[in-house]
Amino acid sequence: MNAANTTFEPSEIKWAARHGETTEPKYRPTSNASWVFFLALAVGLVGLACFGYLTLKKTNIQITQLFGNQGAVNALGQRVDTAESKLIDVTGKWEGVGQRVTMLESKINRNIQQTRTYAERLTRSHLINAS
């Protein structure tokens, strides 16, 4: 009963590694340049934030002054809402205006046709009387 089943043996034993190779996965070494870039970016962002804060403090501007009074913002919002509702009313009335223009156009076409037939009758009667 010395027969061993080779299917359960690790593959490292079956396949001998070449000289100098390992069976561990290879990892690329990380670059120091990328760390330097991220560090410089972080320092730049912190510097920019400090500069902005000091500038605001120097000019004595508060955040509420930057964005305006909340009452003025609410009043502007109400004006925009009113203008929007008026525009919706106007565009809703365009359908009625379109129907009126269509009716007016049909009346004008009818009057033009009647005028044309009247002018043709007058011309015929004038030609008949002239001959």
C-alpha positions as CSV (number, residue, x, y, z in Angstrom):
1,M,0.0,0.0,0.0
2,N,2.8,2.3,-0.8
3,A,1.1,3.5,-3.9
4,A,0.6,7.3,-3.6
5,N,-2.0,9.3,-5.5
6,T,-0.2,12.1,-7.4
7,T,-3.3,14.2,-7.9
8,F,-3.2,15.5,-4.4
9,E,0.4,16.5,-4.4
10,P,1.3,20.2,-4.7
11,S,2.2,21.3,-8.1
12,E,5.5,22.8,-6.9
13,I,6.8,19.3,-6.4
14,K,5.7,18.2,-9.9
15,W,7.1,21.1,-11.7
16,A,10.6,22.0,-10.6
17,A,11.2,25.7,-10.7
18,R,14.0,27.0,-12.8
19,H,17.1,28.3,-11.1
20,G,16.4,31.7,-9.6
21,E,12.6,31.6,-10.0
22,T,10.1,31.4,-7.2
23,T,6.5,30.4,-7.2
24,E,5.5,33.6,-5.4
25,P,3.7,36.3,-7.5
26,K,5.8,39.1,-8.7
27,Y,5.0,42.6,-7.6
28,R,6.2,45.8,-9.3
29,P,8.2,48.1,-7.1
30,T,6.3,51.3,-6.3
31,S,7.7,54.5,-7.6
32,N,8.8,57.3,-5.3
33,A,7.9,59.8,-7.9
34,S,4.2,59.1,-7.4
35,W,4.4,59.6,-3.7
36,V,6.3,62.8,-4.1
37,F,3.6,64.0,-6.5
38,F,0.7,63.2,-4.1
39,L,2.6,64.8,-1.2
40,A,3.2,68.0,-3.3
41,L,-0.5,68.0,-4.3
42,A,-1.6,67.7,-0.7
43,V,0.7,70.5,0.4
44,G,-0.5,72.7,-2.4
45,L,-4.2,72.2,-1.5
46,V,-3.5,72.9,2.2
47,G,-1.6,76.1,1.2
48,L,-4.4,77.2,-1.1
49,A,-7.0,76.7,1.6
50,C,-4.9,78.7,4.1
51,F,-4.4,81.5,1.6
52,G,-8.1,81.7,0.9
53,Y,-9.0,81.7,4.6
54,L,-6.5,84.4,5.4
55,T,-7.6,86.5,2.4
56,L,-11.2,86.3,3.6
57,K,-10.2,87.1,7.1
58,K,-8.1,90.1,6.0
59,T,-10.9,91.6,3.9
60,N,-13.4,90.9,6.8
61,I,-15.9,89.2,4.5
62,Q,-18.1,86.6,6.2
63,I,-19.5,83.6,4.4
64,T,-23.1,85.0,4.6
65,Q,-22.0,88.1,2.8
66,L,-20.4,86.1,0.0
67,F,-23.7,84.3,-0.7
68,G,-25.9,87.2,0.0
69,N,-28.8,87.7,2.3
70,Q,-31.2,84.7,2.6
71,G,-34.2,87.0,2.3
72,A,-32.9,88.3,-1.0
73,V,-32.3,84.8,-2.3
74,N,-35.9,83.9,-1.3
75,A,-37.3,87.0,-3.0
76,L,-35.4,86.1,-6.2
77,G,-36.7,82.6,-6.1
78,Q,-40.3,83.9,-5.8
79,R,-39.7,86.2,-8.8
80,V,-38.4,83.3,-10.8
81,D,-41.4,81.2,-9.9
82,T,-43.8,84.0,-10.9
83,A,-42.1,84.5,-14.2
84,E,-42.2,80.8,-14.9
85,S,-45.9,80.6,-14.2
86,K,-46.6,83.6,-16.5
87,L,-44.6,81.9,-19.2
88,I,-46.6,78.7,-18.8
89,D,-49.8,80.7,-19.0
90,V,-48.6,82.5,-22.2
91,T,-47.5,79.3,-23.9
92,G,-50.9,77.7,-23.0
93,K,-52.7,80.5,-24.7
94,W,-50.7,80.0,-27.9
95,E,-52.9,77.1,-28.9
96,G,-56.0,79.5,-28.7
97,V,-54.1,82.1,-30.8
98,G,-53.2,79.4,-33.3
99,Q,-56.9,78.4,-33.7
100,R,-57.9,82.1,-34.1
101,V,-55.2,82.6,-36.8
102,T,-56.4,79.5,-38.7
103,M,-60.0,80.8,-38.6
104,L,-58.9,84.3,-39.7
105,E,-56.9,82.7,-42.6
106,S,-59.9,80.7,-43.8
107,K,-62.1,83.9,-43.7
108,I,-59.4,85.9,-45.7
109,N,-59.2,83.1,-48.3
110,R,-62.9,83.0,-48.6
111,N,-63.1,86.8,-49.1
112,I,-60.2,86.7,-51.6
113,Q,-62.1,84.0,-53.6
114,Q,-65.3,86.0,-53.5
115,T,-63.4,89.2,-54.6
116,R,-61.8,87.3,-57.5
117,T,-65.1,85.9,-58.7
118,Y,-66.7,89.4,-58.5
119,A,-63.8,90.9,-60.4
120,E,-64.1,88.2,-63.1
121,R,-67.8,88.8,-63.5
122,L,-67.2,92.6,-63.8
123,T,-64.5,92.0,-66.4
124,R,-66.8,89.6,-68.4
125,S,-69.7,92.0,-68.3
126,H,-67.4,94.9,-69.3
127,L,-66.0,92.9,-72.2
128,I,-69.5,91.9,-73.3
129,N,-70.8,95.5,-73.1
130,A,-67.7,96.8,-75.0
131,S,-68.1,94.4,-77.9
